[in-house]
Structures are given as structure tokens and as C-alpha cells.
Amino acid sequence: MNIDKSQILELLKSQGDNDKAAQADSELPDQVDTDQHAGLLQKFGINPMDLISKFGGGGGGGLGGLLGH
């Protein structure tokens, strides 16, 4: 599944990890494929399956769903 890099950066920033967000900004492509880039996502502490369930799992949860945990 493709997810816009800006959504991932917002997630990292919302967790207070601006260093990881800056690094992710320089290393991730504009459209992040959760399968193809799983290793990179895990490097930044992001579980690709969590992204799929939050951004791709209907219901329009968006970041609100991620932050609601």
C-alpha cells in the first residue's frame, strides 16, 4: 500500500521525534510503499502493518486513529 511521506512525517513529529522525522524526510520517497519500504519504516520505529490499518483501513481514521492509542 502506498502512503504519502508527509503522513509518516506528521506521525513521527506527533510522537515528538523530530530527529527521526528529519531523517525519514531525507530517506523515504514521496510515496512510501509499505511492502517495499518496510525495512526503512521499521528503522524509524514504524510498524508497516500499523500504517496500513490506520491509513488504509477505511473509516478515515487518519492521524486521529494513530494518536488515539
C-alpha positions in Angstrom: 0.0 0.0 0.0 1.3 3.5 -0.8 1.2 6.2 1.9 2.2 9.8 1.4 5.5 10.5 3.1 4.0 13.6 4.7 1.6 11.5 6.7 4.5 9.4 8.1 6.5 12.6 8.9 3.5 14.0 10.8 3.2 10.8 12.8 6.9 10.9 13.8 6.6 14.6 14.7 3.4 14.0 16.7 5.5 11.4 18.7 8.0 14.2 19.5 10.7 12.6 17.4 11.9 15.4 15.2 15.3 13.8 14.6 13.7 10.7 13.1 11.3 12.8 11.1 14.1 14.8 9.6 16.0 11.5 8.8 12.8 9.9 7.3 12.3 13.0 5.2 15.7 12.6 3.6 15.5 8.8 3.2 11.9 8.0 2.3 10.4 8.5 -1.2 7.4 10.8 -1.6 5.1 7.8 -1.9 6.1 5.1 0.6 5.2 1.5 -0.3 4.6 -0.3 3.0 5.8 -3.6 1.4 8.8 -2.3 -0.5 10.0 0.1 2.2 9.1 -2.0 5.3 12.7 -2.1 6.4 13.1 1.7 6.3 9.8 2.2 8.2 10.9 -0.2 10.9 14.2 1.7 11.1 12.1 4.7 12.2 10.1 2.7 14.7 7.0 2.4 12.5 5.3 -0.9 12.0 4.1 -1.1 8.4 1.0 -3.1 9.4 0.0 -0.3 11.8 0.2 2.2 8.9 -2.0 0.0 6.7 -4.6 -0.4 9.4 -4.6 3.3 10.2 -4.3 5.0 6.8 -5.7 2.3 4.6 -8.3 0.5 6.7 -11.4 2.5 5.8 -13.2 4.6 8.3 -10.9 7.6 7.6 -9.1 7.3 10.9 -6.0 9.2 9.6 -3.7 10.5 12.3 -6.5 10.7 14.8 -6.6 6.9 14.8 -2.9 6.7 15.3 -2.9 9.2 18.1 -5.9 7.7 19.9 -3.9 4.7 21.3 
